[in-house]
Amino acid sequence: MTTGQCNRCDVDSLDKVYKVKDFYFVGGAYGKSSERNMMEEIMNNGPIVSSFEPAYDFMFYNGGVYHSASLEDWVYDGETRPEWEKVDHSVLMYGWGEEDNGDKYWELQNTWGS
């Protein structure tokens, strides 16, 4: 994940401003998307909104690749994927990459702090 240096959002000072004119679930419905669907959507149509439930330490993130809680920390009642996943934070997802060690990551624009 990367971070920008925006201390104040002044829309009039931006070179480009994008507006939503249509929206839909990538993959067709809630929970039906995949990493590939998301990559194709970003590549073909630009950034997408992604939501998740960050761990407490996410608010202190300031650069590099953020590693969230492991799968075992959120599995609910023995299910590997609950019907509805709890989310309370949304970000703009604009790209992806892979570290030299093979760790894959999403590039996000966050809205907490600078």
Beta strands, then each sheet from edge to edge (+ up, - down):
strand 1: 48-52
strand 2: 89-98
strand 3: 104-109
sheet 1: 1+ 2- 3+
end
